[in-house]
Amino acid sequence: METQNLVERVLAGEPRAVARAISVVEDGARGASELMKAVFPHTGRGLVVGITGSPGAGKSSLVDKLAGLYRARGERVGIVAVDPSSPFSGGAILGDRIRMQALGLDPGVFIRSMATRGNLGGLARATVDAVAILDAAGYGKVVVETVGVGQDEVEIVKTADVSVVVLVPGMGDDIQAIKAGIMEIGDVFVINKADRDGVLRTEKELEALLSLAERPDGWSPPIVKTVATENKGLEELAVAVESYREFQRGSAGAHTRRGAVARWRILELLRERLLARALEADSARDRLETLALEVAEKRRDPYSAVEELLAASDRRS
Amino acid sequence: METQNLVERVLAGEPRAVARAISVVEDGARGASELMKAVFPHTGRGLVVGITGSPGAGKSSLVDKLAGLYRARGERVGIVAVDPSSPFSGGAILGDRIRMQALGLDPGVFIRSMATRGNLGGLARATVDAVAILDAAGYGKVVVETVGVGQDEVEIVKTADVSVVVLVPGMGDDIQAIKAGIMEIGDVFVINKADRDGVLRTEKELEALLSLAERPDGWSPPIVKTVATENKGLEELAVAVESYREFQRGSAGAHTRRGAVARWRILELLRERLLARALEADSARDRLETLALEVAEKRRDPYSAVEELLAASDRRS
């Protein structure tokens, strides 16, 4: 009953209800279940843009300016920033505060940082759920920003309709790492801080890399040069994002991509639910702490510790 | 019987057996169980150094040169590089090939890249197992390098005895991201490419950040400046790593850290085993593909899809 009321307010686009709903999905998959079942049919209307790149690439400025551009066109914009901080550093809260200064007073912009909550996982799942909530609430553009190029972060950006990879001049000597890690997820590439030395070299290297790897869908990712802090190149970025969106419509590749994303979402959620169930009993959580101590002191190996937890979980169910 | 033979050869330090054992732990947690139970009691002798930082920070050169320094002192060195590439990009293999040119012909150096294998997870667990195998095989120094600063990559580096965070000059404007993500895991900080402009500014900013955050163990992380490609500052890095290792001996903080690492390892392994069991039956994997399609087409929501998979798994067990 309470969930139904919350869902109605989310669908009506109330920012406070959206914030509340995102907190529900952050708190855990179990509580989120009823909510997300009701929200899910209303998703898929907005455009979800994923933005990733290394720290230092200026992603936050880029996201803020892109949001500003969409706002100026009268769109409501949701921003979800994934913060790889531990629960102790307070990084997400700090990030929120800094950004609120620029955009946060605008009621047409909704900003939320998602931080890791301990090591029970679920950050990627919660982030994708938060994006779905914003989408269902009528935010026409939802931007998901991930700091870092880790596996989880890459997966999150892949779930977007359009994935943008941000580079900066002077990364040439680590181009192999970029190639291996994030090249293949970029539908659009941005060279930010394009007023710096080395922009041409980076562009050439990027072009060379892109020409090596033909995409299964036949798309040639455009390269956009920006200076986000000076609001340069943002229009071009918006056009490039839109062009991929247009390309996708009706393409067979888009269907394959949606299938892969759905499969990944199911697996993330399944993993989280399985672990939560295995550690539901107080006795299981107590035993975990004891076993961790024993493994730390080399009195036990992790594998036999896990086999004990699995066997205990099986006996309870 | 076969595993026992493999374990004996690993403990005797045979590189081919080490390679074989790492392949076993890469292939899955279940097959790894018997092997790792036998290997685990022989771990904890070597020094495990974790190295992380953004792409472009020159981590690979730093790792290669540090390995060279340890080799020159007569130590056997293991290198495990975590590669966030997808199974399609071949990034890990490429990375291996490039590195083999410099160090790979030396039988006292063992190099292995660990790449993501699909989305069933287990990369972090397999990486930590690989480090344990090298440790048990008598590699006195094991260096784990992660590309990127994602959550998984941070967790992997945290499992090392000494964690090194590599920065480069000119990252000042994204210092908040660094702070949130990786500041707290650095036992030693490196400013690499220290012949570039802005090295003093980066050092000052780093010092300021470090002075803000007092560590629970009372350690003040040293800052080492290097130019890895010119072999500069590597001796100082080795000294800094050793100084933290010395500091740790007998400190209460080290015990807490080992406990947290053990707990994380158990949870990673538990998550992997639970998912593998839930998808063990052919029928479950078939159903997953069908459900993914239905979710992609918005005929189902991911939550009810997962509840169906959970219920089916419960009925089978």
Interface residues (C-beta under 8 A of the other chain):
Chain A: A29 A32 S33 M36 K37 F40 P41 T43 G44 S54 P55 G56 A57 G58 S60 D83 P84 S85 S86 F88 S89 G91 A92 L94 G95 I98 T116 N119 L120 G121 L123 V147 G148 V149 G150 Q151 D152 E153 V154 E155 G170 M171 D173 D174 Q176 A177 I178 K179 A180 G181 M183 E184 H255 R258 G259 A260 V261 A262 R263 W264 R265 I266 L267 L269 L270 R271 R273 L274 L275 R277 A278 L288 E289 L291 A292 L293 E294 V295 A296 E297 K298 D301 P302 Y303 S304 A305 V306 E307 L309 L310 D314 S317
Chain B: A29 A32 S33 M36 K37 F40 P41 T43 G44 S54 P55 G56 A57 G58 S60 D83 P84 S85 S86 F88 S89 G91 A92 L94 G95 I98 T116 N119 L120 G121 L123 V147 G148 V149 G150 Q151 D152 E153 V154 E155 G170 M171 D173 D174 Q176 A177 I178 K179 A180 G181 M183 E184 H255 R258 G259 A260 V261 A262 R263 W264 R265 I266 L267 L269 L270 R271 R273 L274 L275 R277 A278 L288 E289 L291 A292 L293 E294 V295 A296 E297 K298 D301 P302 Y303 S304 A305 V306 E307 L309 L310 D314 S317
